[in-house]
Amino acid sequence: MKGEGTMDKQRVDVCVVGAGHAGVEAALACARLGMETILFTMSLDAIANLPCNPSIGGTAKGHLVYEIDALGGEMGYGADLVTLQSRTLNLGKGAAVYSKRVQADRMMYRSVMKRVLENTKNLRVVQAEITDIKTVCENGEKRIDAVVTRLNEEYPTKAAILCTGTYLNGTVHTGNVCYLSGPDSLMAATFLTDALKREGISMMRFKTGTPARVHKDTIDFSKLEIQEGDEGTLPFSWRTNEESYPQREQIPCHIVYTNANTHKIIRDNLTKSAMYSGNIHGTGPRYCPSIEDKLVRFADKERHQLFIEPCGLDTKEMYIQGFSTSMPTDVQLQMLHSLDGFENAQVMRYAYAIEYDCTDPQELLATLEYKKISGLYGAGQFNGTSGYEEAGAQGLVAGINASLKIKGEEPMILSRSSSYIGTLIDDLVTKGTNEPYRMMTSRSEYRLLLRQDNADLRLTPIGRRVGLVSDEQWEHFEKRRKQIEDEKNRLSHVLIYPTDEVNKVLEESGTSKISVPTQLGELLKRPQLDLEKLSEFDLNKPKLKKSVVFTAQTDIKYDGYVKKQLAEVARQEKMENKPLSSDIDYSTIKGLRIEAVQKLNKVKPLTLGQASRISGVSPADISVLMIYLSTK
Ligand SMILES: Cc1cc2nc3c(=O)[nH]c(=O)nc-3n(C[C@H](O)[C@H](O)[C@H](O)COP(=O)(O)OP(=O)(O)OC[C@H]3O[C@@H](n4cnc5c(N)ncnc54)[C@H](O)[C@@H]3O)c2cc1C
């Protein structure tokens, strides 16, 4: 029986379920690619909510934000507009893992993103809970047909993208108190999971947690270490003027440490924590552990570092990063009051853990479309990841691919060597995940290629191919790309003469003198040297943006490593370019081990390269597949 109010609903192109970080990128990508799009959310007042740390970016997450921006996404520019503090992490390591992280004004970010959505052509934003999906079978293929709201409205659609985050059967836990709820006391979505299971989709139960928010005026900051932002950091987005970034004076974070008393309180009450009382069944993120987990896993550590982060300019809420817990409220207060400077702390929001349903990403293709249901896509925390940046990246990819499929155009599948986004999605759909997946630089075997500053050189041409990169962005990119090439070319021709002044600088920098005129580019390959140190000898240097100079110099410095990695990419690509049909029944291929047959039939890899990354598929199995392919 069709739902009420169906009669007048025209079939739209895309329905996006969820206006979190995944849903926002998905909906904007679809609408900007000309798709008539409807974005549904449980609450219009919680669009692009930051329910956990009020920050965007961080190790590898900063790379994802730059990659989203390079492809024509929104998160980077939004983060630049609401930056309270900006830092570059890992400066002590190589430029490939330099990672930008900003403290973001939570309320401002929500309103910035809501404004963008409301002013985007082809896009409607509707506050409604999606409780069901409708599918139809045509020519033996199941496809999405409509989504249904709690008010029984049915929206016929060509594609639907599920970006439900931590809301599906969301259950909040604080001590032994638990109740159905989404994050920040928003309503949980309690119908859709059953509908998805009815359609044969496998669901998992995951968990994550967040710390308390404390009133700023009740913290004695004189007892805390201060952590200032970095001067001269570059913005995330090409749209932001790097000379006037950040657009407001930076505000500090602070640092405090747990102590023996804090640890005693937690150990004495460990069984009262929802995590350790057995109340929680969902699997939590290994890399964002609760403070209880840290004490159990790193029992020998005398203290744990906590960051006190501002949640916004116009609020007194302070976020205690690293102190997430699911202890009962009385224990939480004891834990807080045990910290130096927090003796009189007043809680504005108590910490909690939240369990929620998500899907098994191995049921998705690398386009993030379901193998079983054509036109249905998944993105974000719903796919088993954790993090705003991971969510935004998947939303963008799902939105682009849903639009390309409707237009009958080639899908966008990002390779592992092209980006962290490509690595993230390949890990999810090929290996799956049994805990909330967080991106890290160590997850990429090509991390020396995937620097945050060259994200546009790697991805903007792809964003242009799929139609999301605007003429303005393309023009900006082409100009920057040319300036970088010209500067690299110039640096490889500028000669530095072996004068006393030059050799004095070389010696002071801890590197050897030169005795013959040497190319500036060659000198830059020395780890002790950079353009800043040699600038007085580089007389005719053009006036270039800091971001152009940084990329040109870093390309020169990494030239050798990059060539080696590119050779490895070329070798791997031979495997990546050997397609495998998703119709193969691997049980019919002689010589494959049983485990490999089971795994290959579950994942249905699209290439030999993807098959080689499935855990349980051995190199011997790959040789069998290569022989099989050679007979085809
Ligand atoms: C308590 C908590 C702690 C966290 N801790 C961390 C952490 O430590 N580290 C980290 O990296 N990340 C953490 N996160 C995760 C981070 O918040 C998410 O990764 C990110 O918000 C995911 O973005 P998303 O777009 O997938 O989903 P969300 O941002 O969760 O957005 C989901 C959207 O879907 C909508 N929605 C859901 N169901 C329906 C429905 N049926 N119909 C209509 N709309 C629907 C909601 O209204 C919302 O707009 C935490 C999240 C929470 C809640």
The ligand as an SDF file (V2000), in Angstrom:
LIG
                    3D

 53 58  0  0  0  0  0  0  0  0999 V2000
   29.5040   10.1550   21.2890 C   0  0  0  0  0  0  0  0  0  0  0  0
   30.3440   10.2180   20.0850 C   0  0  0  0  0  0  0  0  0  0  0  0
   31.7010   10.1230   20.1940 C   0  0  0  0  0  0  0  0  0  0  0  0
   32.5010   10.1310   19.0740 C   0  0  0  0  0  0  0  0  0  0  0  0
   33.8300   10.0170   19.2340 N   0  0  0  0  0  0  0  0  0  0  0  0
   34.6180   10.0820   18.1340 C   0  0  0  0  0  0  0  0  0  0  0  0
   36.0210   10.0170   18.2730 C   0  0  0  0  0  0  0  0  0  0  0  0
   36.5070    9.9130   19.3670 O   0  0  0  0  0  0  0  0  0  0  0  0
   36.8010   10.0840   17.1650 N   0  0  0  0  0  0  0  0  0  0  0  0
   36.2400   10.2130   15.9460 C   0  0  0  0  0  0  0  0  0  0  0  0
   36.9730   10.2510   14.9870 O   0  0  0  0  0  0  0  0  0  0  0  0
   34.9060   10.2760   15.7800 N   0  0  0  0  0  0  0  0  0  0  0  0
   34.1090   10.2090   16.8690 C   0  0  0  0  0  0  0  0  0  0  0  0
   32.7800   10.2790   16.7330 N   0  0  0  0  0  0  0  0  0  0  0  0
   32.3000   10.0920   15.4530 C   0  0  0  0  0  0  0  0  0  0  0  0
   31.9520   11.2590   14.6740 C   0  0  0  0  0  0  0  0  0  0  0  0
   31.0670   12.0130   15.2900 O   0  0  0  0  0  0  0  0  0  0  0  0
   31.3450   10.6840   13.4960 C   0  0  0  0  0  0  0  0  0  0  0  0
   32.3350    9.9540   12.8890 O   0  0  0  0  0  0  0  0  0  0  0  0
   30.8000   11.6030   12.4720 C   0  0  0  0  0  0  0  0  0  0  0  0
   29.9170   12.5050   13.0280 O   0  0  0  0  0  0  0  0  0  0  0  0
   30.1620   10.7210   11.4530 C   0  0  0  0  0  0  0  0  0  0  0  0
   29.5680   11.4860   10.4900 O   0  0  0  0  0  0  0  0  0  0  0  0
   28.3190   10.8780    9.7090 P   0  0  0  0  0  0  0  0  0  0  0  0
   27.9500   11.8750    8.7120 O   0  0  0  0  0  0  0  0  0  0  0  0
   28.6040    9.5070    9.2690 O   0  0  0  0  0  0  0  0  0  0  0  0
   27.1840   10.7370   10.8040 O   0  0  0  0  0  0  0  0  0  0  0  0
   26.5090   11.8510   11.9520 P   0  0  0  0  0  0  0  0  0  0  0  0
   27.4330   12.9460   11.9560 O   0  0  0  0  0  0  0  0  0  0  0  0
   26.3170   10.9400   13.0310 O   0  0  0  0  0  0  0  0  0  0  0  0
   25.2140   12.2340   11.1460 O   0  0  0  0  0  0  0  0  0  0  0  0
   24.1670   11.3400   10.9470 C   0  0  0  0  0  0  0  0  0  0  0  0
   22.9810   12.0940   10.3670 C   0  0  0  0  0  0  0  0  0  0  0  0
   21.9990   11.1540    9.9920 O   0  0  0  0  0  0  0  0  0  0  0  0
   20.7150   11.5900   10.4180 C   0  0  0  0  0  0  0  0  0  0  0  0
   19.9100   10.3780   10.5060 N   0  0  0  0  0  0  0  0  0  0  0  0
   20.2530    9.2240   11.1120 C   0  0  0  0  0  0  0  0  0  0  0  0
   19.3030    8.2890   10.9120 N   0  0  0  0  0  0  0  0  0  0  0  0
   18.3420    8.8820   10.1450 C   0  0  0  0  0  0  0  0  0  0  0  0
   17.0820    8.4550    9.6010 C   0  0  0  0  0  0  0  0  0  0  0  0
   16.6480    7.2010    9.7650 N   0  0  0  0  0  0  0  0  0  0  0  0
   16.3490    9.3400    8.8960 N   0  0  0  0  0  0  0  0  0  0  0  0
   16.7960   10.6180    8.6960 C   0  0  0  0  0  0  0  0  0  0  0  0
   17.9860   11.0880    9.1790 N   0  0  0  0  0  0  0  0  0  0  0  0
   18.7240   10.2300    9.8850 C   0  0  0  0  0  0  0  0  0  0  0  0
   20.9840   12.3560   11.6730 C   0  0  0  0  0  0  0  0  0  0  0  0
   19.9490   13.2610   11.9450 O   0  0  0  0  0  0  0  0  0  0  0  0
   22.2950   13.0770   11.2960 C   0  0  0  0  0  0  0  0  0  0  0  0
   21.9840   14.2280   10.5440 O   0  0  0  0  0  0  0  0  0  0  0  0
   31.9440   10.2530   17.8260 C   0  0  0  0  0  0  0  0  0  0  0  0
   30.5580   10.3650   17.6890 C   0  0  0  0  0  0  0  0  0  0  0  0
   29.7720   10.3430   18.8150 C   0  0  0  0  0  0  0  0  0  0  0  0
   28.3000   10.4330   18.6790 C   0  0  0  0  0  0  0  0  0  0  0  0
  1  2  1  0
  2  3  1  0
  2 52  2  0
  3  4  2  0
  4  5  1  0
  4 50  1  0
  5  6  2  0
  6  7  1  0
  6 13  1  0
  7  8  2  0
  7  9  1  0
  9 10  1  0
 10 11  2  0
 10 12  1  0
 12 13  2  0
 13 14  1  0
 14 15  1  0
 14 50  1  0
 15 16  1  0
 16 17  1  0
 16 18  1  0
 18 19  1  0
 18 20  1  0
 20 21  1  0
 20 22  1  0
 22 23  1  0
 23 24  1  0
 24 25  2  0
 24 26  1  0
 24 27  1  0
 27 28  1  0
 28 29  2  0
 28 30  1  0
 28 31  1  0
 31 32  1  0
 32 33  1  0
 33 34  1  0
 33 48  1  0
 34 35  1  0
 35 36  1  0
 35 46  1  0
 36 37  1  0
 36 45  1  0
 37 38  2  0
 38 39  1  0
 39 40  1  0
 39 45  2  0
 40 41  1  0
 40 42  2  0
 42 43  1  0
 43 44  2  0
 44 45  1  0
 46 47  1  0
 46 48  1  0
 48 49  1  0
 50 51  2  0
 51 52  1  0
 52 53  1  0
M  END
$$$$
